[in-house]
Amino acid sequence: MLNTVVHGTPTDKPPLLIVHGLYGSARNWGVIAKRLSDERQVVAVDQRNHGNSFRADQHGYHDMAGDLAEVIDAHGGQMDVMGHSMGGKAAMVLALTHPEKVGRLVVADIAPVAYSHDQTQYINAMKSIDLDKVARRSDAVEQLAKLVPEKTLQSFFTQSLDVANKRWLLNLDVLGAEMPNIIGWPGTTGEFPHPTLFLTGSESDYVLPEHRAHIRELFPRARFAKFPGTGHWLHAEKPREFEASVRTFLNYDFGD
């Protein structure tokens, strides 16, 4: 089963499963998860080929959805689910293929469509780091800066570096080989009948107006909210606003 980080204890509210995006980990969501755990138990996962979870040769969305279903079964059989980017796609496939396991769904800045923005350049950048010359995280950041100028991405990527053991907590070879599946969309049938919230950044181009019709086909109870002045990493750029939106949605009385 996936490695999990559990925040809080079970309450009368459904537990929340948090699913990170590509190159992320459960620890990236620590602050938001801890804050949301004041009302409900929150379980953050390391997805396959990330963090302390198992390595596998396949990294498709049906595989990831199956991993999440196993975690949900271990926590009572149904959870609310929130996923960002790649994690959002995995969460959507889970909801569409196992709707009985998902209460409410939050999808952060991703749509159920195939994209063309390949992320392989970041894999190449991480592979370029000479780990023998890394004694502290700042050494890796210094090397990474030559290929990745954005400081936020430098910090984000090096969170998945095990400095003491000089290894990446990312299966970079498999993630590179599986990139077509990661940026793609497997296609699904049916629809998810429960409330769904799509949160997007106003400066991100991942969820476009032309995607909404398809989203509503799959998620007929979809609601949309946009964060002004934020990009794809909206939860990192405006964590308090993000937390408040998720909390309001999860607690809202939809009458069913």
ABEGO torsion letter per residue (X at the ends): XBBBBBBEBBBABBBBBBBBBBGBBAAAAAAAAAAAAAABBBBBBBBBGBEABBBBABABAAAAAAAAAAAAAAAGGBBBBBBBEAAAAAAAAAAAABAAABABBBBBGBBBBBBABBAAAAAAAAAABBAAABABAAAAAAAAAAABABAAAAAAAAAABBAAAGBBABBAAAAAAAAAAAABBAEBBEBBABBBBBBBBAABAABBAAAAAAAAAABAABBBBBBBGBBABAAAABAAAAAAAAAAAAABBAGX
